[in-house]
Amino acid sequence: MANQRAKLTWTEDQIPVSGQFDDPYYSLQNGLEETRHVFLAGNDLPARFVPGFRIAELGFGTGLNLLTAWSAWEASGQTTPLHFTSFEAYPMAPDDMARALACFPELAPWADRFLAHWTGAACTLETLQFEMVQGDARQTLPRWNGVADGWFLDGFSPAKNPELWGAELMQQVADHTVSGGTAATYTAAGFVRRGLAEAGFTVTRSPGFGRKRHMTRAVRA
Ligand SMILES: C[S@@+](CC[C@H](N)C(=O)[O-])C[C@H]1O[C@@H](n2cnc3c(N)ncnc32)[C@H](O)[C@@H]1O
């Protein structure tokens, strides 16, 4: 399954929907605000940003989460690179990323800079050290040598993409998180929360974005 391109359809609002998983890439209500609520605030960002901070992500998709985090990193005054590693099995074509990201004009300065340098693997800019690890995260994450201070767990919904939320993968997430590090996700599915708890995270439910009642925040002991 590795190295296959994402298959997409588009809503009238230009939100990409996965043909492989029959699920939109982000909230139909407001993807940017969802990312800020779930992944930034869910990991206590930007408050925890310090030079050398490392974010890792399951599911790169359009790059919306990356660009939202990177723009917050710069806005918080950081001048060294944010380290961001994302695991992705079905990379999107850059033209599709650009089409999706055009809906978020606020992010245009970061989207333009990123897409101008992005060749499909690693990408180094003054304030960003980015790497996409291609392939099924169940195979690639166990081989990853890095660790993260904060995780963005952003697979498609657990009902449609259960392989990205299983207990073994949550253990791998924990094993690749520093002590005191965090993870956040939009879902509050019981099996995901249990998997994170069994892997060594202290897990809490907090208010979700938009129509979602709950989301999940996790802190590694
Ligand atoms: C909800 S989308 C991610 C949205 C993204 N974070 C963004 O900012 O646009 C979920 C992503 O997980 C990827 N994915 C699904 N199963 C995977 C797997 N087993 N390993 C790695 N990536 C996977 C999909 O291809 C998709 O890009």
The ligand as an SDF file (V2000), in Angstrom:
LIG
                    3D

 27 29  0  0  0  0  0  0  0  0999 V2000
   -7.5340   12.9970    8.3890 C   0  0  0  0  0  0  0  0  0  0  0  0
   -6.2650   12.8260    7.1940 S   0  0  0  0  0  0  0  0  0  0  0  0
   -4.9510   13.8370    7.8340 C   0  0  0  0  0  0  0  0  0  0  0  0
   -5.1810   15.3160    7.6750 C   0  0  0  0  0  0  0  0  0  0  0  0
   -3.9140   16.1040    7.8020 C   0  0  0  0  0  0  0  0  0  0  0  0
   -3.3040   16.0240    9.1040 N   0  0  0  0  0  0  0  0  0  0  0  0
   -4.0170   17.5200    7.3080 C   0  0  0  0  0  0  0  0  0  0  0  0
   -3.4710   18.4280    7.9820 O   0  0  0  0  0  0  0  0  0  0  0  0
   -4.5700   17.7230    6.2210 O   0  0  0  0  0  0  0  0  0  0  0  0
   -5.6220   11.2010    7.5560 C   0  0  0  0  0  0  0  0  0  0  0  0
   -4.3500   10.8460    6.8390 C   0  0  0  0  0  0  0  0  0  0  0  0
   -3.8860    9.5800    7.3120 O   0  0  0  0  0  0  0  0  0  0  0  0
   -3.3030    8.8810    6.2220 C   0  0  0  0  0  0  0  0  0  0  0  0
   -3.2610    7.4420    6.5480 N   0  0  0  0  0  0  0  0  0  0  0  0
   -4.3000    6.5760    6.6110 C   0  0  0  0  0  0  0  0  0  0  0  0
   -3.8740    5.3450    6.9690 N   0  0  0  0  0  0  0  0  0  0  0  0
   -2.5340    5.4340    7.1660 C   0  0  0  0  0  0  0  0  0  0  0  0
   -1.5130    4.5080    7.5750 C   0  0  0  0  0  0  0  0  0  0  0  0
   -1.8130    3.2250    7.8580 N   0  0  0  0  0  0  0  0  0  0  0  0
   -0.2460    4.9750    7.6920 N   0  0  0  0  0  0  0  0  0  0  0  0
    0.0570    6.2820    7.4400 C   0  0  0  0  0  0  0  0  0  0  0  0
   -0.8650    7.1910    7.0440 N   0  0  0  0  0  0  0  0  0  0  0  0
   -2.1370    6.7920    6.9040 C   0  0  0  0  0  0  0  0  0  0  0  0
   -4.2260    9.2290    5.0710 C   0  0  0  0  0  0  0  0  0  0  0  0
   -3.6420    9.0050    3.8160 O   0  0  0  0  0  0  0  0  0  0  0  0
   -4.5100   10.7180    5.3440 C   0  0  0  0  0  0  0  0  0  0  0  0
   -3.5960   11.5520    4.6900 O   0  0  0  0  0  0  0  0  0  0  0  0
  1  2  1  0
  2  3  1  0
  2 10  1  0
  3  4  1  0
  4  5  1  0
  5  6  1  0
  5  7  1  0
  7  8  2  0
  7  9  1  0
 10 11  1  0
 11 12  1  0
 11 26  1  0
 12 13  1  0
 13 14  1  0
 13 24  1  0
 14 15  1  0
 14 23  1  0
 15 16  2  0
 16 17  1  0
 17 18  1  0
 17 23  2  0
 18 19  1  0
 18 20  2  0
 20 21  1  0
 21 22  2  0
 22 23  1  0
 24 25  1  0
 24 26  1  0
 26 27  1  0
M  CHG  2   2   1   9  -1
M  END
$$$$
